[in-house]
Amino acid sequence: MKFFAAALLIGMTALGSTAAFAGADDTKWVAKCVSDNSDAKVSVEIVAKYCTCMNNKMDDNETKTITQWEKTHPTEMKACEKEAGWK
């Protein structure tokens, strides 16, 4: 039982550190997307919501930026535009 508890603790620690890393990486990608869309005729809040939605639809191992990825994924782009309220 002690072994199980120790293994569970180690596993949770590993997951927590992975989530923290992914969060920082996600923030970087979303910030780049917001910057790429700085000339948009909508509020920065809508752009940020759109970029976050697009980022969430992308695979964690994707190497393209959100701006590059959206050009090859029009269905996801339309869904995120709608979710963000981009008109």
C-alpha positions as CSV (number, residue, x, y, z in Angstrom):
1,M,0.0,0.0,0.0
2,K,2.9,2.4,0.8
3,F,4.3,1.6,-2.7
4,F,1.0,2.5,-4.3
5,A,0.7,5.8,-2.4
6,A,4.3,6.7,-3.4
7,A,3.8,5.8,-7.0
8,L,0.6,7.9,-7.1
9,L,2.3,10.9,-5.5
10,I,5.2,10.7,-8.1
11,G,2.7,10.4,-10.9
12,M,0.7,13.4,-9.8
13,T,3.9,15.4,-9.4
14,A,4.9,14.5,-13.0
15,L,1.5,15.5,-14.3
16,G,1.5,18.7,-12.5
17,S,4.9,19.7,-13.8
18,T,3.8,18.8,-17.4
19,A,0.7,20.9,-17.1
20,A,2.7,23.9,-15.8
21,F,5.0,23.6,-18.8
22,A,2.2,23.2,-21.3
23,G,0.5,26.3,-19.8
24,A,3.6,28.4,-20.3
25,D,3.9,27.1,-23.9
26,D,0.2,27.7,-24.6
27,T,0.6,31.3,-23.3
28,K,3.5,31.9,-25.7
29,W,1.5,30.6,-28.7
30,V,-1.6,32.6,-27.8
31,A,0.4,35.8,-27.3
32,K,2.0,35.3,-30.7
33,C,-1.5,34.8,-32.3
34,V,-2.8,38.0,-30.6
35,S,0.3,39.8,-31.9
36,D,-0.3,38.4,-35.4
37,N,-3.9,39.7,-35.3
38,S,-3.1,43.2,-33.9
39,D,-4.6,44.8,-36.9
40,A,-8.0,43.0,-36.4
41,K,-11.1,45.2,-36.3
42,V,-12.3,43.5,-33.1
43,S,-11.3,44.0,-29.5
44,V,-8.2,42.3,-28.1
45,E,-10.4,40.3,-25.8
46,I,-12.1,38.7,-28.7
47,V,-8.8,38.0,-30.5
48,A,-7.5,36.4,-27.3
49,K,-10.6,34.3,-26.9
50,Y,-10.2,33.2,-30.6
51,C,-6.5,32.4,-30.2
52,T,-7.1,30.4,-27.1
53,C,-9.9,28.4,-28.8
54,M,-7.6,27.7,-31.8
55,N,-4.8,26.7,-29.5
56,N,-7.0,24.3,-27.6
57,K,-8.0,22.6,-30.9
58,M,-4.4,22.1,-31.9
59,D,-2.4,19.0,-30.9
60,D,0.2,19.6,-28.2
61,N,2.9,18.4,-30.5
62,E,2.0,20.9,-33.3
63,T,5.0,22.9,-34.5
64,K,3.1,25.5,-36.6
65,T,2.0,28.8,-35.0
66,I,-1.7,29.3,-34.6
67,T,-1.7,31.7,-37.5
68,Q,-0.1,29.1,-39.8
69,W,-2.3,26.3,-38.5
70,E,-5.6,28.2,-39.0
71,K,-4.9,28.5,-42.8
72,T,-5.1,24.7,-43.2
73,H,-8.0,24.2,-40.7
74,P,-10.9,26.4,-41.9
75,T,-13.5,24.4,-40.0
76,E,-11.8,24.9,-36.6
77,M,-11.2,28.6,-37.6
78,K,-14.9,29.2,-38.2
79,A,-15.9,27.4,-35.0
80,C,-13.5,29.6,-32.9
81,E,-14.6,32.8,-34.7
82,K,-18.1,31.9,-33.7
83,E,-17.2,31.0,-30.1
84,A,-15.1,34.2,-29.6
85,G,-17.8,36.4,-31.1
86,W,-15.6,37.6,-34.0
87,K,-17.9,39.3,-36.5
